[in-house]
Amino acid sequence: MPSTPGWRRRPLLAGNWKLNPLTAAAAVELAEGIRAAAGTQDQVDVKVYPPFTWLLPVADRLAGGPVGLGAQDCFWEPSGAYTGEISAQMLSGWCPSVILGHSERRQYQGETDEQVSRKAAAALAAGLEAIVCVGERAEQHDAGETEPVVAGQVRGSLAGVVADDSPRLVVAYEPVWAIGTGRNADPEHAYRTMRLVRQTVAELIGEGAAQRVRVLYGGSVNAANVESYVELPECDGCLVGGASLKADEFSAMIASTAAVYGAVAQ
């Protein structure tokens, strides 16, 4: 594995709260703890992604501070008879980032690459940052199919992306077999796959534009192992699940990431 280069894209730690916390008060308390932690450093972009119901109270608490806000999904149409959906236009202005194609939505809602591509195009057109998730299932990993599966997902999910979108495009590699299982990918596997992600993005929008795209690792990442990922040359941060629900642990992850990138910058 090559050594860490002397330049890096600005890192991002994105906390995906999924279907947590259970109350608005708990969401605001968690946001306050993360805001306090992020305020002590300026090396890392920190963003949180609460459930839709808690976006407004969390937005109020984070306003004017160092922590960004995002949503966990959006729909591809701007308006219409789509019960239960939220459009990218509804999010734009006060919620500038969105996660798309997370493996849990692919699994439980049956989302396809084509649908994720339509969502990504809508989000980017609305001026949002789009975090597009890709990753192989356990049986695909064990069968040695990681590369064709992940490359295919990147091509399908980013079919409508162009070079001008690159500053607002993030791709999160999240091996499905590692999400919530405690079985995280070894750094060498993560590095090879994130390198493949960037190479595939380059095929779609060009090498120069691909170098502006942030690539994250996600999958049972926590305070104990985050450094082993963010020090990888192709890793621009992490998409964090359960660990982002604990302000003290997420704080430690912010500090570890800032230390890695601060050392590189010196």
PLY file of the C-alpha trace (Angstrom):
ply
format ascii 1.0
element vertex 266
property float x
property float y
property float z
element edge 265
property int vertex1
property int vertex2
end_header
0.00 0.00 0.00
1.46 3.42 -0.91
2.29 5.88 1.81
-0.03 8.77 2.65
0.56 11.60 0.16
1.56 15.12 1.16
-1.81 16.53 0.07
-5.33 15.47 0.89
-8.88 16.48 0.18
-10.52 17.99 3.25
-11.81 15.05 5.33
-15.45 14.47 6.22
-16.94 12.57 9.14
-20.63 12.02 8.41
-22.75 10.72 11.26
-25.74 8.71 9.99
-28.20 8.53 12.87
-30.52 6.17 10.97
-33.77 5.59 12.96
-32.34 7.19 16.12
-32.65 9.03 18.52
-36.21 8.38 19.67
-37.09 11.91 20.85
-36.39 15.45 19.68
-34.84 16.25 23.07
-32.38 13.38 22.72
-31.52 14.46 19.18
-30.82 18.02 20.29
-28.69 16.80 23.21
-26.63 14.62 20.87
-26.22 17.49 18.42
-25.03 19.74 21.23
-22.39 17.23 22.27
-21.11 16.80 18.72
-21.11 20.56 18.16
-18.98 21.03 21.25
-16.52 18.39 20.05
-16.25 19.76 16.51
-15.67 23.28 17.75
-12.20 22.42 19.04
-10.63 21.73 15.63
-10.67 23.07 12.07
-9.18 20.15 10.16
-12.30 18.04 9.59
-15.77 18.67 8.14
-18.31 17.19 10.55
-21.93 16.59 9.51
-24.85 14.75 11.08
-27.82 13.10 9.34
-30.85 12.78 11.67
-34.23 11.28 10.78
-36.51 13.69 8.90
-38.59 14.36 12.03
-35.61 15.76 13.92
-34.08 17.83 11.12
-35.70 21.11 12.20
-34.82 20.99 15.92
-31.28 19.82 15.15
-30.90 22.50 12.48
-31.89 25.16 15.01
-29.31 23.88 17.49
-26.49 23.63 14.94
-27.13 27.00 13.26
-24.01 29.13 13.06
-21.76 26.38 14.38
-19.10 24.07 12.95
-21.32 21.01 12.38
-23.20 20.60 9.10
-26.61 19.02 8.63
-27.87 16.48 6.13
-30.82 14.20 5.38
-30.84 10.44 5.00
-32.64 10.35 1.65
-34.57 12.35 -0.94
-36.86 11.65 -3.88
-36.04 12.32 -7.54
-39.17 14.31 -8.39
-39.51 17.94 -7.24
-43.21 17.62 -6.35
-46.31 15.60 -7.06
-48.46 12.72 -5.81
-45.68 10.83 -4.01
-46.96 10.11 -0.52
-44.24 9.96 2.11
-41.47 11.35 -0.09
-39.24 14.41 0.45
-37.78 16.22 -2.55
-34.30 17.63 -2.91
-35.82 21.08 -3.36
-37.52 20.77 0.05
-34.13 20.09 1.63
-32.12 22.74 -0.20
-31.21 25.96 1.56
-31.24 24.72 5.15
-30.17 21.08 4.77
-27.35 21.11 2.19
-26.33 17.44 2.15
-28.07 14.10 1.64
-27.18 10.39 1.84
-28.38 8.33 -1.12
-28.41 4.61 -1.89
-27.47 3.44 1.59
-27.32 -0.34 1.71
-30.22 -0.48 4.14
-32.43 1.36 1.67
-31.24 -0.92 -1.11
-32.07 -3.92 1.08
-35.34 -2.89 2.77
-36.79 -0.50 0.19
-35.44 -2.34 -2.85
-33.64 0.70 -4.26
-31.80 0.10 -7.52
-28.76 1.78 -9.04
-31.06 3.46 -11.55
-33.20 4.95 -8.78
-30.13 6.08 -6.85
-28.84 7.72 -10.03
-32.09 9.66 -10.43
-31.94 10.77 -6.80
-28.31 11.84 -7.14
-29.09 13.86 -10.26
-31.99 15.58 -8.48
-29.92 16.33 -5.37
-27.00 17.75 -7.33
-29.32 19.81 -9.54
-30.85 21.29 -6.37
-27.40 22.32 -5.15
-27.08 19.63 -2.49
-24.01 17.61 -1.65
-24.78 13.96 -2.49
-23.19 11.11 -0.53
-23.78 8.09 -2.77
-23.26 4.71 -1.08
-21.94 1.55 -2.72
-20.79 -1.78 -1.35
-20.92 -5.54 -1.72
-22.96 -8.05 0.28
-21.35 -10.83 2.32
-21.88 -13.55 -0.28
-20.42 -11.31 -3.00
-17.39 -10.48 -0.86
-16.79 -14.13 0.02
-17.08 -15.09 -3.67
-14.38 -12.57 -4.63
-16.86 -10.36 -6.49
-16.16 -7.09 -4.69
-14.56 -5.29 -7.63
-17.19 -5.97 -10.33
-20.04 -5.37 -7.91
-18.72 -2.08 -6.55
-17.59 -0.77 -9.94
-20.99 -1.64 -11.39
-22.79 0.18 -8.59
-20.63 3.27 -9.09
-21.35 3.33 -12.82
-25.06 2.75 -12.35
-25.56 5.09 -9.40
-23.59 7.96 -10.95
-24.83 7.59 -14.51
-26.08 11.17 -14.66
-23.16 12.85 -12.90
-20.91 15.29 -14.78
-17.51 16.82 -14.01
-19.01 20.05 -12.69
-20.76 18.05 -9.95
-17.49 16.78 -8.49
-17.05 19.35 -5.66
-20.44 18.30 -4.23
-20.12 14.57 -4.86
-19.07 12.08 -2.19
-18.94 8.30 -2.65
-19.08 6.14 0.47
-17.75 2.60 0.23
-19.70 0.63 2.81
-19.17 -3.14 2.65
-22.62 -4.42 3.54
-21.16 -7.35 5.47
-19.48 -4.87 7.84
-22.42 -2.58 8.63
-23.60 -3.04 12.20
-21.89 -6.41 12.46
-18.65 -5.43 14.17
-16.83 -7.08 11.26
-15.00 -4.17 9.68
-13.00 -4.41 6.46
-9.25 -4.68 6.84
-7.48 -1.48 5.71
-5.83 -3.13 2.69
-9.22 -4.28 1.36
-10.72 -0.84 2.06
-7.83 0.89 0.29
-8.06 -1.28 -2.84
-11.81 -0.81 -3.09
-11.75 2.95 -2.50
-9.03 3.23 -5.13
-11.31 1.29 -7.49
-14.15 3.68 -6.67
-12.06 6.69 -7.64
-10.79 5.02 -10.80
-14.38 4.22 -11.82
-15.51 7.78 -11.08
-12.61 8.98 -13.27
-13.91 6.85 -16.14
-17.25 8.64 -15.82
-16.27 12.29 -15.31
-12.51 12.48 -15.95
-9.40 12.12 -13.83
-9.19 15.76 -12.77
-12.80 15.90 -11.62
-12.49 12.54 -9.85
-9.66 13.94 -7.74
-12.14 16.47 -6.30
-14.59 13.76 -5.23
-14.34 12.68 -1.61
-14.37 8.91 -1.01
-15.39 7.70 2.45
-15.24 4.37 4.26
-18.27 3.12 6.19
-18.85 -0.12 8.05
-18.46 -0.65 11.82
-16.03 2.25 12.01
-15.47 3.60 15.52
-12.99 5.44 17.72
-10.76 2.37 18.01
-10.26 1.82 14.26
-10.99 5.15 12.53
-7.32 6.10 12.31
-6.50 2.95 10.33
-8.93 4.12 7.63
-8.44 7.88 7.49
-4.68 7.44 7.14
-5.22 5.55 3.85
-4.30 7.60 0.74
-7.69 7.15 -0.93
-9.81 7.69 2.20
-11.27 11.17 2.72
-13.12 10.37 5.92
-15.84 8.03 7.13
-19.58 7.48 7.06
-20.26 6.60 10.69
-23.28 4.72 12.01
-23.68 3.61 15.62
-20.58 5.42 16.86
-22.07 8.77 15.82
-24.86 8.26 18.37
-22.34 8.64 21.21
-21.04 12.18 21.46
-17.90 11.17 23.36
-16.96 8.45 20.87
-17.71 10.65 17.86
-15.62 13.36 19.53
-12.68 10.94 19.77
-13.11 10.08 16.09
-13.03 13.77 15.16
-9.85 14.23 17.18
-8.15 11.18 15.63
-9.06 12.27 12.08
-7.91 15.82 12.72
-4.59 14.51 14.08
-3.98 12.39 10.97
-4.73 15.19 8.56
-2.92 17.77 10.66
0.23 15.63 10.54
-0.06 15.30 6.75
-0.41 19.06 6.36
2.79 19.78 8.29
0 1
1 2
2 3
3 4
4 5
5 6
6 7
7 8
8 9
9 10
10 11
11 12
12 13
13 14
14 15
15 16
16 17
17 18
18 19
19 20
20 21
21 22
22 23
23 24
24 25
25 26
26 27
27 28
28 29
29 30
30 31
31 32
32 33
33 34
34 35
35 36
36 37
37 38
38 39
39 40
40 41
41 42
42 43
43 44
44 45
45 46
46 47
47 48
48 49
49 50
50 51
51 52
52 53
53 54
54 55
55 56
56 57
57 58
58 59
59 60
60 61
61 62
62 63
63 64
64 65
65 66
66 67
67 68
68 69
69 70
70 71
71 72
72 73
73 74
74 75
75 76
76 77
77 78
78 79
79 80
80 81
81 82
82 83
83 84
84 85
85 86
86 87
87 88
88 89
89 90
90 91
91 92
92 93
93 94
94 95
95 96
96 97
97 98
98 99
99 100
100 101
101 102
102 103
103 104
104 105
105 106
106 107
107 108
108 109
109 110
110 111
111 112
112 113
113 114
114 115
115 116
116 117
117 118
118 119
119 120
120 121
121 122
122 123
123 124
124 125
125 126
126 127
127 128
128 129
129 130
130 131
131 132
132 133
133 134
134 135
135 136
136 137
137 138
138 139
139 140
140 141
141 142
142 143
143 144
144 145
145 146
146 147
147 148
148 149
149 150
150 151
151 152
152 153
153 154
154 155
155 156
156 157
157 158
158 159
159 160
160 161
161 162
162 163
163 164
164 165
165 166
166 167
167 168
168 169
169 170
170 171
171 172
172 173
173 174
174 175
175 176
176 177
177 178
178 179
179 180
180 181
181 182
182 183
183 184
184 185
185 186
186 187
187 188
188 189
189 190
190 191
191 192
192 193
193 194
194 195
195 196
196 197
197 198
198 199
199 200
200 201
201 202
202 203
203 204
204 205
205 206
206 207
207 208
208 209
209 210
210 211
211 212
212 213
213 214
214 215
215 216
216 217
217 218
218 219
219 220
220 221
221 222
222 223
223 224
224 225
225 226
226 227
227 228
228 229
229 230
230 231
231 232
232 233
233 234
234 235
235 236
236 237
237 238
238 239
239 240
240 241
241 242
242 243
243 244
244 245
245 246
246 247
247 248
248 249
249 250
250 251
251 252
252 253
253 254
254 255
255 256
256 257
257 258
258 259
259 260
260 261
261 262
262 263
263 264
264 265
